[in-house]
Amino acid sequence: MQAKFKASCAVVALLGGYGGAAYADDTAAQPAGLQEIVVTAQRRAESIQNVPSTVQAFSGLALGELNVTSFNDLLKLTPNVTFGASGPGQGNIFMRGLSSGFANNQSSATIGTFPNVAVYLDDQSMSFPYRNADVYVVDMDRVEILEGPQGTLFGGGAEAGAVRYITKKPDLNATGGYAEVSGGGTAHGDANYAANLAYNIPIVPGTFAVRVVVYDERRGGYIDNVPSTFTRRPTDLGPASYGFGYPAGAPNANNFSVAEKAQNPVTYTGARVSGLAQINDDWSVLVQQSFQNLDADGVFAQDPIGSDGQKLGPWEETSFTPSHDHDRYWNTAWTVDGQIGDLKIIYTGAYLSRHIDQTMDYTNYARTAGGFYYECSGGPAGSGLIAAGTAPLTCGTPVSSWHDLVDTTHHSEELRIQTPGDWQIRGLAGFYYEDLDIKDDMNFLYKSFPSCTPGNLAAFLAGGPVCVANVAPAPGSFANDPSARNDSTAFGEDIDRGYTQYALFASVDYDIIPQVLTITGGTRWYNYDEHEYGSQYGTSPDCLGIPNGTCFGTPLTAATHAASYYGFKNRANITYHIEDDAMVYFTFSEGFRPGAGNRLNSAEVKISVDPVTGLPTTGIVNGPVKTVKQFNKPFTYAPDSLTNYEVGFKTQVFDRRLVLNGSAYIMDWTNVQTLIYNPPVYGNTTFGTNGPDYNIKGAELQLKAQVTDQFTLDGSVSYNHSSESNSPCIKSTNPGNPTPIGSCITQVYSSILHENVPLVNPLGALGATPAFSPAWQFNIHGRYDWDMYNFHSFLQVGVNYTGSMFSEPSSFPAGQIGDIPSTTFLRYTMPSYTTVDASFGISKDNWNVQVYGTNLTNSDASTFTSSAQFIVSQVPLRPRVVGAKLGVKL
């Protein structure tokens, strides 16, 4: 019996992680394949081989040996998972090709859709619109990747799947821990170092223990901000849209004062303290406190073409103001685990507080119509803030930036009751409460006219230079700061958004034939109350020549931006064990993600009509025309939904020396939330709406082979065929225009061309591939372990491939390298890439040493190509890193 159990453990480990010598305090050196991976994907502890769905899991031992400390590191090991990010702590996770694009960073706390892949630290949700918390991976028991909708057991944020960071818990009886230091270098960049310590102390053996973890890692920068100028040109989109050029002497700029090599270092520092109290044989209490500071300086994108049109090399960019992202959180979590008779009772709660302070260069916005509006005004034709003839055409500096301050709190409570796992009919039921609140104070700093101080205002009224009042939130409509913004702020928002959720869930398993044939059914009832309020503000002609403190924004009210929705999401599956080591399954599952709100309900889509006939005009019209509103962006938009049909198998053959797991699925993603930003057509703010449907057909295969006692080979491959299954239109919502209410809008007025243009596929084209959806992904790793002269050694090499994919859905215009973007949402193709990693380690007694290399081919492939800062930018792979690590068991 004991031998059979050890063999089972070995095979489970083959699929779930890597074996080998370790420096973890509770894992002695042992041959590969003897560590069992137990997961809680179904809210109960069970072998990964018994879970009837696609799960990837990595033990803490494997994570350490693979040098995983961030989610970016995990991507090399997880097929069917992609990641859109602008830098550390600035990303969204996508699974199985389920992405409607990525809105990058500015204003993401206000405009971003909620993610459809949930991120958990134990039982605490760390999800956030376009900025999932970048949990540092240290002293983890395991990381679980749950693919496919998890809406029944994990709720609204787990529409496409979930990523779960499971920390090591205190040991009531063992004293000890480990320490680790590492250092190395980055190609084209600076040095790296890291240190972490974990220690477990039984204060009262068997009754109360504390576990402490501290860490500090600095990753050297590798992207150079190269010296550059910014020269205004007559061909810029700004003056072209207004029909005249820049005035003589319009200021240009250079970045010589901020140019710097390797300007994007990252530092992670943090600590975690856990206390576990065993009250009696049936009840225990766990309290855990986590702190983390993430400081990321500079920008993490390379520019193929610089700010003045010059060609740049890999890992080079041109920016004109300093950039940083300071992201810190603290999190308190608690768990009460007990037993009442045969029933297991688990109560968990958590409270997260997170603060983000980010600023970034925005100088390239000056070339656009919006930048021209805020920085150049007056002249014969009139533009921007000053009407024609009021003042001569003047321009301020093109140098600008944006500054975003975000404060969020995330509180959750869950109570679960479950029966013993060996009952023929077994189940669990629970109640869940969640409150998410996001406060965003976002300011764009490109106003270049003096503010209306008493002196400046008096001079203007006497015929002197123009002054423009500083903007402020509407009185009584703010989330963070009611005061007027500084002299540079031209546009921004001060907004509070979030939701409160209540849910009930239940799942029942019935063994029709015990240990052979099982059916499962589950459901979740949910109720969301969503809110959004505050102000959007911007300088306008109304702000010209009035005192500071009297130029107010437009309020967003809870009455218009609140929404409630409720419903059920279900799950069912059949599991058949052909024999002890082989099973097949069918799973039906549903998921969803919460809806969200837009900033304002202002008119966005217009059409030019003849004032006499009221009919749309065609071509450039010299005679009188007017624009009429066809569409108001909605105050809110609804949740989208995912339905998954999946078949799979999990097998262990050849005396359990080969694990082969596979799955195939068909998914229907409906009413997909889509963000739209195309200033020449839709106006100068981003808004969200419910859009197309997608159909995804895919398959995944995972294998691990114990080829010899020393050599292990493992790999996985995924294939997805994702396509848009309809091509919905945007429908008229305003009376008094040629397009009847409820009919598809076919023409819109272009503010750049000054004429009506066709509106084609506004929400995507039929059959188009969604964003971040590569057809193929695979990885393969080989590992060789051997012992010699009382030393244990290993050598492992891994190869990872990610196929070509798009950066945005087909509803966005195609972008070209070298063009000056007129929108932050352009669709780029990101070519396929392959990376190679390797490591070699030696251990003896309590000591181990490892040397490692990542991205050994030094690829600079783009993981996210974007026009978000009005310049084409590519977030490249981190260049080749070579380092060494020393660990000791304490």
NORRAFEN-V752225 format. One line per field, one symbol per residue. ss: DSSP state (h for helix, s for strand, l for the rest). burial: # if it has 9 or more other ideal C-beta (glycine too) atoms within 8 Angstrom, else .. A space follows every 10 residues. Layout:
ss=???
burial=???
This chain:
ss=lhhhhhhhhh hhhhhhllll llllllllll lllllllssl lllllsshhh llllsssssh hhhhhlllll hhhhhhhlll ssssslllll ssssslllll lllllllhhh hlllllssss sllsslllll llllllllls ssssssslll llllllllll ssssssslll lllllsssss ssssssllll ssssssssss sssslllsss sssssssssl lllsslllss llllllhhhh hhllllllll llssllllls lllllsssss ssssssssll lllsssssss ssssssslll lsllslllll sllllsslll lllsssssss ssssssssss llssssssss ssssssssss slhhhhhlhh hhhhhsslll llsllsllll lllsslllll ssssssssss ssssssssll llllssssss ssssssssss ssssslllll lllhhhhhhh hllllllsll ssllllllll llllllllll ssssssssss ssssssssss ssslllssss ssssssssss ssssssssll hhhsllllll sslssslhhh hlssssssss sssssssssl lsssssssss sssllsslll llssssssss lllllsllll llllssssss sslllsslls ssssssssss sssllllsss ssssssssss llssssllhh hhllllssss lllsssssss ssssssllll ssssssssss ssssllllll slllllllll lllsllssss llllssssll llllllllll lllllsssss ssssssssll ssssssssss ssllssllll lllsllllll llllllslss llssssssss ssssllssss ssssllllll lsssssllll llssssllll sssssssssl
burial=.....##### ########## #####..... .####.#### #.#..####. ########## ########## ########## ########## ########## ########## ########## ########## ########## .######### ########## ########## ##...##### ########## .######### ##.....### ###.###### ######.### .#...##### ##...##..# .####..##. .#######.# ########.. ..######## ########## ########.. .#..###### #.######## #########. ..######## ########## ########## #########. .#####.... ..####.### ########## #########. ....###### .######### ########## ###..##.## .....##### ####..#### ...##..### ########## ########## #....##### ########## #########. ..####.#.. ######.... ###.#...## #######... .######### ########## ..######## .....##... #...#.#### ####.##### ########## ###..#.### ########## ########## ##..###### ########## ######.... ########## .####.#..# ##.#..#.#. ....#.#### ##..###.#. .###...### ####.##### #####..... ########## ###.###### ##..#....# ########## .######### ###...#### ######..## ########## ########## #.########
